[in-house]
Amino acid sequence: MSGRLLARRDALIGKCDRQRQTLAVEARNLLAPLDRDHLRATLGARLKIPLILGGAALGLLATRPKRILPMLMTGAALWKSARGALPLVQRIASRFTR
């Protein structure tokens, strides 16, 4: 290769490295709110009362077995539907990320 081509190649490699570093920093900044510790600190205080109320509601439902069985069956059906729809959602999402 000629000197000019080598210089251009080195310049492009340097540019790619800078872009890769910038992308890594931006990705880290975008994903920072999803960090496990950050989510626990943010949502932990906000979810304490709803979790207590939800636990109390589940406790009341568990004491009435006539009502809990249909709810469990409905929950199982919803879970099965969600698991069946997940591949479709992933395919659709992959089309937008390309």
N, C-alpha and C positions, 0 to 999 in steps of 0.2 A: 504494500500500500504506500501511497505517497504521503508525504508529511502533512499535506493539507487534509487528506482524508482521516489520518490518524488524529489530528487535532480536532476535527469535527466529531469524530467518534468519541473522543474523550470528553468533549463538551456535552454531547448528548447523554453519555453515561452519567456525568455529573448532574445534569438536569434531571434525569430519571431518579437519581438518588435523592435529590432535594424534594422532588414530588412525592417520593415514597415516604420520606420523613414527615413531610407536611400532612400527607394522608394519614399516617399513623397517629400523629398528634390530634388531628381533627376527629378521627375515629374514637380515640381515647376520650376526648372531650364529649363526644356524643353519647358514648356508652357509660360515662361516669354516673349519671343519675340512676342507672340500672344496676349499679354495684350492690352486692348483697348487704354490706354494712350500711350504705346510704339508704337503701329501701327499708331496712329494719329500723333505722333511726327516724326516718320520715313517717312510715306507716305504723310503726309500733305504738306510738302515743295516740294516733288517730283511730286505730282499730280496737283499742282495748274495750271500750264500752260496747261497740257492735258485736265483738266476739263474746262478751259476757252475756248480752241479750240473746245472741244466737245459741249459745250453750244452754241457757235457761229454756229457750224454746224447744231445743232438741230434747232436753230432759223431760219437759212436759209431754212431748210427742211420744217419747219412749215409754211413758207410763200408761199410754193409751194404745195398746197393740192393735186395736181395730183400725186405727188411722195410720199407723206407721208402716204396715205392710204395703198398702197401695202407694204410699209415698216412696218406699224403697223400690217398688216395681217401676214407678215412673222415673225415678232417678237412674235406675239401671238402663231403661230404654233410652233416656236422654244421653247417657254416657255412651251407649252403643252407637247412637246416631252421630254423636260428635266424633267418635273414633272413625266412623265410616266416612265422614265428610272431611276429615283432616287431610287426606291425600289430595282431594280436589282443591282445597284451600291452598295447599302448598304448591300445587301446579299453577294455579292462578297467580299466586304471589311471585313465583319464579319468572313468570312472563314479564312482570313489571320491574324486576331487578336486573334483567339482562341489559 
